[in-house]
Amino acid sequence: MAPYVHPKLGRSLKSEDVLVIDDPFGFVIDPAVARALRDDVLNLFHLRGTRHLRPDDRERQEVIARIKEMESTLECPPGYTKLEYEKDGLRLGELAGRREASGRRNKLTEEEDAEEAHLKARRTAYRQTPEERQKEEDRKRIFCLMLRCSSRNSTPEEHAEFARLKARYPDPPPSAPKPRHETGPSRGY
């Protein structure tokens, strides 16, 4: 009886037909919101791949608005670091591979589906931290400066800013290719 009353951390609990993830970092999110966020991100990825839609498509804008609204409610759990973020990414890659594989045997179980939604929401919360948002903005600026500095119209100030940002964010070491779902939607919408 003890495992059902006091489950191990990181396991899921079923309470009143809702699967709730017991998070080892204390990250709390309504499972329905986690699923909605995950589903909207997947939907946005699908919409981006649909060539007949215009960039200003109303459906796409509605999905982006819903995602941003859900993201604004998330808080990163204390103690959750880049290492855990990367581990969650690997697990999401495994789950996405099973989700995308053909055949009934490869469908996600109810527990795996809940885990996938929860991990996606937790990673999204991590990307909402001020430090991660600043990194994202700086990396976008690096890209813009890289293009600008390769032209003859760049200023010495732009070259200095580019050098400063590149020193702060050196290129990461080469790694394995990201799982397909991770190369999909990002916060750039």
N, C-alpha and C positions, 0 to 999 in steps of 0.2 A: 504493500500500500504506500510506503514512503516515496517511491519514485513518482507516483501520481500526485502526491500532496506537495513534495519538494523536488521538482524536476531539476536535472543538471542544467547549468547555465548553457545558453545557446540552443536549447531544445525548444520544441514548440508544444503548446498546450492547446487543447480543444475545449473551449468553454462556450456553451450555448450556441453550437453550430458555427462558431467563428474561430478560426485558427489564429492564435496569438503567439508571437515569437517572444520567448524570454531572452532578452538581449544581454550579453555579458557586459556591455558598456553602459547599460541603462537607457539605451535609445528607445523611446516610446513613440509609437505611431499607430494610429487606427489602421487595422489591416485593410479596411475598405479604401482608405486614402492611399495607402502604399500601393495597392493594386491599381487604383485609378491613375496614380502617377506613372507607374510602370507601363500601363496600357497606353496612356497618352504619349509617352516618350516613344514607344514602339510604333504607335500610329503616326507620329510626326516623322519618324524615320521612313515609314512607308510612303507618306505624302511627299517627302523630298525625292523619293525614287520614282515618283509618277511624273513623267515628262509632260503630260498634257496640262498639268496645273500651272498656273502663273505664280510667280513669287508672291504676289499680293493676294493670293487665294484666301477667301473668307474662312473656309474651314481650317486652313493651316493657322491663320491668325487666332482663331478661337481656341485651337489646341494649345498654341503657345501661351495664350492668356491663362488658360487653366493650369498649365504646368508652372508658370511663374507664380500664380496664386498659391499653389500647393507648396512650392519651394519656399515661399516667404514664411510659411508656418513651421518649417523644420529648424531644429536646433541640433548642432553637432554634439554628440555625447562627450563628456570629459574623458580624457585618456585614449580617445580614438585618434590614431596617428596615421601617417602616410603608409606605414607598414601594414596596418590593418586594412586600409583602403585598398592597397594592392592585393592583399589576400582575398578580400571580398571580390575584387575584380576577377581573380582567377576562378573563384567559385561561380561567379555569374557567367563566366565563359563556359564552364562545364554545363551549367543549367541551360544556357542558350543553345549549346550544341545539341543537347537532348531535345529541347523544344523544337528545333529546326529539323531534326532528323526525321526521316519518313518512317511510317509504321506505328501501330498502336503501342507496341512495347516501349517506345521511347517517349511516350507522353509523360509529362511531369506529374508526380503524385500531388495530392492536395498539400502535403507538407512541403514539398519542393517548390510548388507554386507560391506558397506563402513565404518561404525563405527567399525566393528570388525577388519578390516584391519588397520585402523588408530590407534586403541587402542593397537593392537599387536605391531605396529611399535613404538609407544610412549613408551611402556614398554621395548622394545628392546633398545631404545635409553637410557633409564634410566640405564639398565644393562651395557651400554658401558661407563658410567662415571668411572673415575679412582678409586673412592672410592669403587664402586660396583665390579669392576674388582679385586681390591685387596681383598675384602671380599671373592669373589669366589675362588681366589687362596689360601687364608688362610684356607678356609673350606676344600678344596681339601687336603691341607697339613695336616690338623687336622686328616682327615680320614686316610691318609698314616701313620702318626705318631701313631694313635690309633692302627693300625695293627702292626706296628713295635714295639711299646712299650709293646704289649701283648706277644711278643716273648722274648726269653732269650738273643737275640743278640743285644738288644737296648743299646744305650749309655746313660750316665747321661745327656749329652747335648740334646739328643732327648727327654728325659723325661722333661727336663726344658723347651724346646721349646713347647712341647705339653701342659704343664701346663700354659705357658704364653698365647698361642693361645686360649686355652679353657677359660681362664679368660677373654680374650677380646671378645670371641664369645660364651657366655654360650648357652646351649641348649634352643631353643625357647619353650615357653609354648605349651602344646598340643592344637591343634586346629582341626577344621573340616577337613576331607580329602579334598585334592585339587581336582578340577574338572579334568576330564580325560585329557583334552587338556593341562592342566598345568603340568601334570606329564609326559608329552611327551618330545619333544625335548628341550634340554637346550643347553647352549653354549659348553657343552662338546663334542658334535657331535660324 
